[in-house]
Amino acid sequence: MTASRSTTKPLFRAAMAALSLNALALGTVTCGLALTTVAAQAQSQASIITGQSEFEALIGQGAKLIDVRSPAAYAEGHVAGAINLPWQSLNVSESDGIRNEFASDAEFERLLGEAGLSYDDTILIYDTTALPGRAYVAFVYAGFDNVHVLDGGIGVWQGALSQDVPQVAATTFALDRKNDIRVDKDYVASKVGDESAVIIDGRNLEAFEDGHIPGAQALPASSLLTSTATLKSQPVLQRLLDSAGVSQDREVVSYCGSGVAAANNYLALRNQGYDNVVLYDASWDEWSRDPRAGQQVSLANYTFEGTPLAGNGPAFLDEAAVKVLAADPTAVVLDVRSPSDYAAGHIPGSVNVFWDDTFDGDRVLKSVEELQALYTAAGVTPDKRVVIFTRGGLQLSHSFTVLNLLGYGDIDFFTGKFEGWQNGAFRPAV
């Protein structure tokens, strides 16, 4: 508690009396108080994303150092004194079709307790880049007030790495200071067209063009980093934010495809001094499933030279049926999402032909020959049963139309969710 003005003068007089009795002792105490004050000021003034010198200064003040990489990466070498708490452990890979939601309260309490943490701790986290967003927002959500990130991550650390695992005294952690920075779909919908807010999309541009929340501005999280994974300079970052319509007088709603890039942008914005930022954690995974969802893309009128052939109407298949067909050599599962989404995780055995690649530079459908070559190169041929997978109706209907016009007569759909697949939700198939 801060002393009031009415108590300051008596305290000062008492201190002066003590000085006359024991100047040396008071000098020692005063020096200690001064050092404590300087340390506290240094800690409070540190940026969220800091360089190594600030990071080391915070370590010297007793901050808890956490490596949020995988256990395997941690075992190969880590900053001395760091404990390992992979960011994935604080998140659920997929639940009901939504990726990267926070783990349960009970899981947070278990993990943070095993890590020996308390709310009094200053948290220092590092990964492989300056933007370990999912780890950062997890600690903010848990209610920690002082969380800092190493700019550039482990790759820029100057000094020897350690393979020693520090001994940690477990604590009993109660998650009783939660700071829920998340908003839901209805909240985001209320901000569409609201000039007092700006919705930013952290995915890459090809995914943004594939479909996005109406009125959203593209701000790829990857564009905020240098080639060495450090944060770009403040002037460059500010220009990027200005171009996306971000300003101090507007609320910022951050989203992406699965909550990862959205969290990275959230971290970057908070580091840049923007306090009015919220996280649409369910992101495009949720928004794109709503039949009312707006998918704003620029499409030219469909034009096609040739004689269209009649085809069978599509069937909507369940997961069990698709698993059987994925192993059938007479069938092919066609994933028409963006290459980056496909690379992040896909149905085992599926092939990828991005639906947007069927257009030329003028957004007109490519020629018959070009389209046939595009699909054939991926193993999608008219003699096979084709099962289209995507996350939005626009991509689905477009791909079905193109294949039908090309003479593919046996086309079905899978619009289900990924949970239940043997190799996990949205993880690269192996």
C-alpha positions in Angstrom: 0.0 0.0 0.0 1.4 3.5 -0.9 1.7 5.8 2.1 -0.6 8.8 2.1 0.7 12.4 2.2 -0.5 12.7 5.8 1.8 9.9 6.9 4.8 10.8 4.8 6.1 13.6 7.0 6.1 11.7 10.3 7.8 8.8 8.6 10.4 11.2 7.2 11.0 12.7 10.7 11.4 9.2 12.2 13.9 8.3 9.5 15.9 11.5 10.2 16.0 10.6 13.9 17.3 7.2 13.1 19.9 8.7 10.8 21.3 10.7 13.7 21.6 7.5 15.8 23.0 5.1 13.3 24.0 6.7 10.0 25.9 3.7 8.8 23.1 1.3 9.3 20.6 3.6 7.6 23.0 4.1 4.8 23.1 0.4 4.2 19.3 0.2 4.3 18.9 3.2 2.0 21.3 1.7 -0.5 19.3 -1.5 -0.4 16.0 0.3 -0.9 17.5 2.3 -3.8 18.7 -0.8 -5.5 15.3 -2.5 -5.0 13.6 0.6 -6.5 15.9 0.7 -9.5 15.3 -3.0 -10.1 11.5 -2.6 -9.8 11.6 0.3 -12.2 13.7 -1.6 -14.7 11.3 -4.5 -14.6 8.2 -2.3 -15.1 9.8 -0.4 -17.9 11.0 -3.5 -19.9 9.2 -4.0 -23.2 7.1 -7.2 -23.6 9.4 -8.3 -26.4 13.0 -7.7 -25.2 16.5 -8.2 -26.4 19.0 -10.5 -24.7 20.5 -7.9 -22.3 17.1 -7.0 -20.9 16.2 -10.7 -20.8 19.3 -11.4 -18.7 18.6 -8.5 -16.4 15.2 -9.9 -15.7 16.7 -13.3 -15.1 19.0 -11.7 -12.6 16.0 -10.2 -10.8 14.6 -13.7 -10.2 12.2 -14.0 -13.2 11.1 -17.5 -14.2 12.6 -18.6 -17.6 10.4 -20.9 -19.7 11.3 -22.7 -23.0 8.0 -23.2 -24.8 9.5 -25.4 -27.6 9.0 -29.1 -27.9 10.7 -31.5 -25.4 13.0 -32.7 -28.1 14.2 -29.2 -29.0 14.6 -28.4 -25.3 16.7 -31.5 -24.7 19.1 -30.6 -27.5 20.0 -27.3 -25.8 18.3 -24.5 -24.0 19.1 -21.3 -22.1 20.6 -22.3 -18.7 18.0 -22.3 -16.0 15.0 -22.6 -18.4 12.2 -25.1 -17.6 10.3 -26.7 -20.5 6.6 -26.0 -20.9 5.7 -26.5 -24.6 3.0 -24.1 -25.8 1.0 -27.0 -27.2 0.5 -28.3 -23.7 -1.5 -25.2 -22.8 -3.7 -25.6 -25.8 -6.0 -28.3 -27.2 -5.0 -29.3 -30.7 -8.7 -29.5 -31.8 -12.0 -29.5 -30.1 -15.3 -29.8 -32.0 -13.5 -28.7 -35.2 -11.9 -25.6 -33.6 -8.1 -25.7 -33.3 -5.8 -24.4 -30.6 -8.3 -23.5 -27.9 -6.9 -23.1 -24.4 -6.6 -26.2 -22.2 -9.0 -26.7 -19.3 -8.6 -24.8 -16.1 -7.6 -28.0 -14.3 -4.9 -28.6 -16.9 -3.6 -25.1 -16.5 -3.4 -25.5 -12.7 -1.6 -28.8 -13.0 1.0 -27.6 -15.6 1.7 -24.3 -13.9 1.9 -25.9 -10.5 4.3 -28.6 -11.8 6.4 -25.7 -13.3 6.7 -24.2 -9.8 5.0 -20.9 -10.8 3.0 -18.4 -8.8 1.3 -15.1 -9.7 4.1 -13.3 -8.0 6.5 -14.5 -10.8 7.7 -12.5 -13.7 7.5 -14.9 -16.7 10.2 -15.0 -19.4 9.3 -17.1 -22.4 11.2 -18.0 -25.6 10.6 -20.1 -28.7 12.2 -19.9 -32.1 10.9 -16.4 -33.1 9.9 -13.1 -31.5 6.3 -14.1 -31.7 5.4 -17.2 -29.6 1.9 -15.9 -29.5 0.0 -18.9 -28.2 2.3 -19.2 -25.2 2.1 -15.5 -24.5 -1.7 -15.3 -24.6 -1.9 -18.5 -22.5 0.0 -16.8 -19.7 -2.0 -13.5 -20.1 -5.2 -15.6 -20.0 -4.0 -17.3 -16.9 -3.7 -13.9 -15.2 0.0 -13.3 -15.1 0.8 -9.5 -15.0 4.4 -9.6 -16.1 5.2 -11.7 -19.2 8.1 -11.0 -21.5 9.4 -12.6 -24.7 12.9 -13.0 -26.1 13.2 -11.1 -29.4 14.3 -13.6 -32.1 14.0 -16.6 -29.8 16.6 -19.2 -29.2 18.2 -18.7 -32.6 19.7 -15.3 -31.6 20.8 -16.2 -28.1 24.5 -15.3 -27.6 26.2 -17.8 -25.3 26.4 -21.5 -24.6 23.3 -23.5 -24.3 22.7 -26.1 -21.6 21.3 -29.6 -21.4 20.9 -29.6 -17.7 17.3 -29.8 -16.4 16.8 -27.5 -13.4 15.1 -29.0 -10.3 11.7 -27.3 -9.7 9.8 -27.2 -6.5 6.1 -27.7 -7.4 3.5 -25.3 -6.2 -0.2 -25.5 -5.7 -1.5 -23.2 -8.4 -5.1 -21.9 -8.3 -6.3 -20.3 -11.6 -8.2 -17.5 -9.8 -7.0 -14.4 -11.7 -8.1 -15.4 -15.2 -8.0 -12.5 -17.8 -10.2 -13.8 -20.6 -9.0 -11.7 -23.6 -11.1 -13.8 -26.0 -14.3 -12.8 -27.8 -16.9 -15.0 -29.5 -18.4 -15.0 -33.0 -21.4 -12.9 -32.1 -19.1 -10.2 -30.7 -17.0 -10.2 -33.9 -20.1 -10.0 -36.0 -21.2 -6.9 -34.1 -17.9 -5.2 -35.0 -18.3 -5.8 -38.8 -18.9 -2.3 -40.3 -18.2 -0.6 -36.9 -15.8 2.3 -37.6 -14.7 2.2 -34.0 -13.1 -1.2 -34.5 -10.8 -2.9 -37.0 -10.7 -6.6 -37.6 -7.3 -7.9 -38.7 -6.6 -11.2 -40.3 -3.2 -12.7 -39.4 -3.1 -15.4 -42.1 -1.1 -15.2 -45.3 -2.5 -13.3 -48.2 -3.5 -16.4 -50.2 -5.6 -17.6 -47.3 -7.1 -14.1 -46.8 -8.1 -14.0 -50.5 -9.6 -17.5 -50.1 -12.2 -16.0 -47.8 -12.3 -13.7 -44.8 -14.6 -11.9 -42.3 -16.3 -9.0 -44.1 -14.4 -5.8 -43.8 -11.3 -7.5 -42.3 -7.9 -6.1 -43.1 -5.0 -8.4 -44.0 -2.0 -8.2 -41.6 0.0 -11.5 -42.0 1.7 -12.2 -38.7 4.7 -13.4 -40.6 5.2 -9.9 -42.2 6.1 -8.5 -38.8 9.3 -10.6 -38.5 12.7 -10.1 -40.1 14.5 -12.9 -41.9 16.2 -13.8 -38.6 12.9 -14.1 -36.8 13.3 -10.9 -34.8 10.6 -8.2 -34.7 10.9 -5.6 -37.4 11.8 -2.1 -36.4 9.3 0.1 -34.7 8.8 2.5 -37.7 8.3 -0.4 -40.1 5.8 -2.1 -37.8 4.0 1.2 -37.4 3.7 1.6 -41.1 2.3 -1.9 -41.4 -0.3 -1.3 -38.7 -1.2 2.1 -40.2 -1.8 0.4 -43.5 -4.2 -2.0 -41.9 -6.2 0.7 -40.3 -4.9 0.1 -36.7 -5.0 3.1 -34.5 -5.1 3.9 -30.8 -8.7 5.1 -30.9 -10.0 1.8 -32.5 -10.6 -1.5 -30.9 -8.6 -4.3 -32.6 -10.1 -7.7 -33.1 -7.3 -10.2 -34.0 -8.1 -13.5 -35.8 -6.6 -15.9 -38.3 -7.3 -19.5 -39.3 -6.7 -21.4 -36.1 -5.8 -18.9 -33.4 -2.0 -19.1 -33.8 -1.3 -16.1 -36.1 -4.0 -14.2 -34.3 -2.1 -14.7 -31.1 1.1 -13.6 -32.7 -0.5 -10.4 -33.9 -2.0 -9.9 -30.4 1.4 -10.1 -28.9 2.9 -7.7 -31.5 0.1 -5.2 -31.0 0.5 -5.2 -27.2 4.2 -4.8 -27.5 3.6 -1.8 -29.8 1.5 -0.2 -27.1 -2.0 -1.0 -28.2 -4.1 -1.9 -25.1 -7.6 -2.2 -26.7 -7.0 -5.6 -28.4 -9.1 -8.7 -28.2 -8.6 -12.2 -29.6 -11.1 -14.1 -31.7 -9.6 -17.4 -30.7 -11.9 -19.7 -32.7 -11.1 -17.6 -35.8 -11.8 -18.8 -39.3 -12.2 -22.3 -38.1 -15.5 -21.3 -36.5 -16.6 -18.3 -38.7 -16.3 -20.2 -42.0 -18.6 -23.0 -40.8 -21.5 -20.6 -40.2 -23.8 -20.5 -43.3 -24.2 -16.8 -42.7 -20.5 -16.2 -42.9 -19.4 -13.7 -45.4 -16.6 -14.9 -47.7 -15.5 -11.8 -49.6 -13.4 -12.7 -52.6 -13.3 -11.2 -56.1 -14.7 -13.7 -58.6 -15.2 -13.1 -62.3 -18.2 -14.6 -64.0 -17.7 -18.3 -64.8 -16.8 -18.8 -68.4 -15.9 -22.2 -69.9 -15.3 -23.3 -73.5 -16.4 -26.8 -74.2 -19.4 -29.1 -73.7 -20.3 -29.7 -70.1 -21.1 -33.3 -69.2 -23.8 -34.4 -66.9 -22.6 -35.8 -63.5 -24.1 -37.4 -60.5 -25.3 -35.2 -57.6 -22.8 -35.2 -54.7 -23.2 -37.1 -51.5 -22.2 -35.6 -48.1 -19.9 -38.3 -46.6 -19.2 -38.9 -42.9 -15.7 -39.5 -41.5 -16.0 -43.3 -41.5 -16.7 -43.3 -45.2 -13.9 -40.9 -46.0 -11.4 -43.0 -44.1 -12.3 -46.0 -46.3 -12.1 -44.0 -49.5 -8.8 -42.4 -48.5 -7.2 -45.9 -48.7 -9.1 -46.9 -51.9 -6.8 -46.6 -55.1 -9.9 -46.0 -57.2 -10.8 -42.9 -55.2 -9.0 -39.7 -54.2 -9.6 -37.2 -51.4 -9.1 -33.7 -52.8 -8.2 -31.0 -50.3 -8.9 -27.6 -52.0 -7.7 -25.4 -49.1 -4.6 -23.2 -49.4 -1.2 -25.0 -49.5 -0.3 -23.5 -46.2 -3.4 -24.9 -44.5 -2.8 -28.3 -46.2 0.8 -28.2 -45.0 -0.3 -27.5 -41.4 -2.4 -30.7 -41.4 -4.6 -32.7 -43.7 -6.5 -36.0 -44.1 -3.9 -38.8 -44.5 -3.7 -39.8 -48.2 -5.3 -36.6 -49.5 -3.9 -34.5 -52.3 -4.0 -30.7 -52.6 -5.2 -28.6 -55.4 -5.8 -25.0 -54.2 -9.2 -23.9 -55.5 -7.9 -20.5 -56.3 -5.3 -21.9 -58.6 -8.0 -22.6 -61.1 -8.1 -18.9 -62.0 -5.7 -17.0 -64.2 -4.3 -13.6 -63.3 -7.5 -11.8 -64.3 -9.6 -14.0 -62.1 -11.0 -15.8 -65.1 -11.2 -19.6 -65.1 -8.2 -21.2 -66.8 -8.5 -23.2 -70.1 -9.7 -26.8 -70.2 -6.2 -28.0 -70.9 -4.7 -26.0 -68.0 -7.3 -27.3 -65.6 -6.9 -30.9 -66.7 -3.2 -30.6 -66.3 -3.6 -29.0 -62.8 -5.8 -31.9 -61.5 -4.0 -34.7 -63.3 -0.6 -33.6 -61.8 -2.1 -34.2 -58.4 -3.6 -37.6 -59.3 -7.1 -36.4 -59.6 -8.4 -38.0 -62.8 -11.9 -38.6 -64.2 -11.7 -42.3 -63.7 -11.6 -41.9 -59.9 -14.2 -41.1 -57.3 -13.3 -37.7 -56.0 -14.1 -36.6 -52.4 -13.7 -32.8 -52.0 -12.6 -31.5 -48.6 -12.6 -27.8 -47.6 -13.8 -25.5 -44.8 -16.1 -23.2 -46.8 -19.0 -23.5 -49.1 -17.6 -21.2 -51.8 -14.5 -23.3 -52.3 -16.6 -26.5 -52.3 -19.2 -25.3 -54.8 -16.5 -23.8 -57.1 -14.4 -27.0 -57.1 -17.4 -29.2 -57.7 -18.5 -27.0 -60.6 -15.1 -27.0 -62.3 -14.6 -30.8 -61.9 -18.2 -31.4 -63.2 -17.5 -29.3 -66.2 -14.3 -31.2 -66.9 -16.3 -34.4 -67.0 -15.7 -35.8 -63.6 -18.9 -37.7 -62.9 -18.4 -39.1 -59.4 -17.8 -36.3 -56.9 -18.7 -36.3 -53.3 -18.2 -33.9 -50.3 -16.6 -34.2 -46.9 -17.3 -31.1 -44.7 -16.8 -32.8 -41.4 -14.4 -32.2 -38.6 -10.9 -33.7 -38.1 -11.1 -35.0 -34.6 -10.9 -38.8 -34.5 -8.3 -39.1 -37.3 -5.6 -41.5 -36.1 -2.7 -39.1 -36.6 -4.4 -36.2 -34.9 -6.2 -33.0 -35.6 -4.7 -30.8 -38.2 -1.2 -32.3 -37.8 0.8 -33.1 -40.9 0.0 -36.6 -42.1 3.0 -39.0 -41.9 
